[in-house]
């Protein structure tokens, strides 16, 4: 299943590369050669930079050619070149696939607000690039496949509001320390932040429905990450080897699938409540779960999680009755549960099984839940 999903992702990535290369159709007859730049004729009124032939490591990019506007950078324009810094002029609309591929001396690039399209692998292998500010490019629809993969010095990235996706491998192997993914994003790709060993904090958007395969695999410094309430699947090895994660894992009720090895070798997870909405749990999801009982798991009786714990030899797990309103898990619904919620709201008590305490099923523990339990105790409500 994992192999099929990754193969499908690779096929998609290849299609994206082909699309990016053919976004602007240029035939051999429409390439015009000059001293430092070759120009591609896009139409009768516009040109794009086709190839850089100059020796200047900080070239000034032209905005006009033959009294007509230059509006973009074609695929592979600076491919494996020696440029160290580039300011892309305002008015440029696109940067083609692999435009700066393995420009290993490139340390600074300025992206204008007019950019609306970037091709795949734009800055792949730019090992000297330290920061990338895309925040002004608000017309950009997505962060392309493998955009900065292998840019090992890249520590700071700002993304624009309004993008829909951050595609596979986009920042794999970079030195990013933290990143805020805009609320507009609905897809964060496979391997997107894999082996970002300096990454400490990630803010995921509320609309995200899946954390993909190996998205944060090998992020050994990651200690702060949220799982949005809309997420239904955490893919295989999504957080594998995130050895600095040290938290009580809060799994949303929307979740149905925990993939193979999703939290493998994440010894800092102290406890986790797995709601009975989770119907599929892959092997080694919370490995190791040996006799030392490194992870305390609380789950619902007869649920998929309870079966997983029993079959995996988990030493420290508790399967509880699904008694709505039993916030303190003592097997009864009474005023002590109201008190537990009230204390939780002021930071004086923990609620482990949030699915059980959230009696109004809004995905949050609030005073409304305490009020409903009080009404149930007073027999104003007949059920929770």
Secondary structure, DSSP 8 states (H G I E B T S, - for coil): -HHHHHHHHHHHHHHHHHHHHTSS---GGGEEE-SSEEEEEEETTEEEEEEE----TT----SEETTEEEEEE-TTTTTT----EEE--TT--EE-TTTTTT-TT--EEE--TT--EE-TTTTTT-TT--EEE-TT-TT--EE-TTTTTT-TT--EEE--TT--EE-TTTTTT----EEE--TT--EE-TTTTTT-TT--EEE--TT--EE-TTTTTT-TT--EE---TT--EE-TTTTTT-TT--EEEE--TT--EE-TTTTTT-TTEEEEEE-TT--EE-TTTT----TT--SEEEEETTSHHHHHHHHHT-SSEEEE---TT-TT-SSS-SHHHHHHHHHHHTTSS--S-HHHH-TT-SSS--HHHHHHHHHHHTTSSS--
